[in-house]
Amino acid sequence: MNPRRRNLFFALLLLIVISLIGGLSWKNHNKKVSASSHQKVVIIGRIAGTKKDDAIWEVVTKQAKEKYGISLKYKFFTDYSQPNVALSNGSIDLDAFQIYAFLDNWNKAHHSKLVSIGDLWITPLHLFSEKVKSVSDLQDGATIAVPNDTSNESHALHLLEVAGLIKLNVSDSALATIQNISDNPRHLKIKELDAAQTAHALGSIDAAVITRNFADTAKIPLSEAIFSEPLKNYSKQWVSLVAANKKYEHNKTYEDVIKALHSPEVATAVKKNYSNGELLPAWKFKTAN
């Protein structure tokens, strides 16, 4: 082979090698892009909770990743008015903080189309006091604080009715307001407060209905409650849930998130972190309608 032909041969060979290397690199790049585009990431809105809550959600995250290949990310909010707004505008995929009564009221008030895609927890309400040891010790004219958001206030009033303190003229499944108190034999003064303020008000009032997350934040143990809500015939409207936009109600990825949430491992984590029954896995209980 003469020098000219030899140089041409090596030049062509070099071009072929470069082309092959470039093709393999592009193929690998496409594989990476394809894999990245198929990664399943779901952002869930939550109300900032306790270390116990975080420990449970860590198990949910692990189950979602290991069993369904879903990466769960969390966005935290400070009050009940924020997560559904974020869910409606698409800045989060799901939220996990509210009860059925709250969701129903929210949809009516904001003309939104949010739906439950799975039950979350049962969190029985409790009545606390720094002044008395039992409900029977509450004096005539005592002041009791209740959360002022629609669903939690209704839940609190139903709790006071079960405790024998008042009577309401609405059914167990209906939302109640102070105007629905039909009998108040002890002339109790019901004080409506932001849910976050009920625990802080204990020192200045006679008793308060405090939701679990705010009782935990204030480090008020369940054992100090003067009355606890019984689980018998627990109403579905007080069960907390995972919500999505209606158009994603049957989204396969979201359905897998619920499967991860409802796993035996998560139920065990709930029992481990809340052995006193402050928080219960709703999917393990049959509730009344």
PyMOL commands that set and color helices and strands:
alter all, ss='L'
color gray80, all
select helices_A, chain A and resi 3-37+51-68+83-88+100-110+135-137+150-162+178-180+195-197+200-204+212-217+222-224+236-238+246-248+252-261+264-273+282-284
alter helices_A, ss='H'
color red, helices_A
select strands_A, chain A and resi 40-47+70-77+94-99+114-122+126-128+143-147+167-168+181-183+189-193+207-210+225-228+239-245+280-281
alter strands_A, ss='S'
color yellow, strands_A
deselect
rebuild
show_as cartoon
